[in-house]
Amino acid sequence: MSLGAAAGGRVGLHGLPQAEAFYVGRCGMTRIGPDPNYQDLVYFEYPDGVAARQLTVMELSA
């Protein structure tokens, strides 16, 4: 996770269109929007600290 990279626990990724509902609905990520620098794939992220809390909700570990 980004804690070790001094990014404050933020997590971000580019998702395929068919995965958008999963990232938003199941994972609770924020849809930032298409990234013109990355094949216009939609970028999603968890803001500071949210990733660790969401992993706990999903019964996974950080």
SVG drawing of the C-alpha trace seen along z (x, -y; Angstrom):
<svg xmlns="http://www.w3.org/2000/svg" viewBox="-23 -13 31 24">
<polyline fill="none" stroke="black" stroke-width="0.4" points="0.0,0.0 1.1,-3.6 1.8,-4.1 5.3,-2.8 5.7,-5.1 4.8,-8.3 1.6,-8.7 -0.6,-8.8 -2.5,-5.6 -3.9,-6.7 -4.7,-4.0 -5.5,-4.7 -5.9,-2.7 -7.1,-2.8 -10.0,-0.5 -11.6,1.1 -15.1,0.0 -16.7,3.3 -15.1,3.0 -16.4,-0.5 -19.5,0.8 -17.2,3.0 -14.7,0.3 -17.5,-2.2 -20.1,0.1 -18.2,3.0 -14.9,1.2 -16.4,-2.3 -13.7,-4.0 -14.2,-7.5 -14.5,-7.8 -12.1,-10.6 -12.7,-10.4 -11.0,-9.3 -7.2,-9.8 -6.2,-11.0 -2.6,-10.0 -3.6,-6.4 -5.7,-5.3 -8.7,-7.3 -9.2,-4.6 -11.2,-5.8 -9.1,-6.6 -10.4,-5.6 -9.0,-6.3 -9.4,-6.2 -8.4,-9.4 -6.1,-9.5 -6.8,-6.7 -9.9,-5.4 -8.2,-2.4 -7.3,-0.8 -10.8,-1.3 -12.3,0.1 -10.0,3.2 -11.2,3.8 -14.9,3.5 -14.2,6.0 -12.5,8.3 -9.1,8.0 -5.9,6.7 -3.8,3.7"/>
</svg>
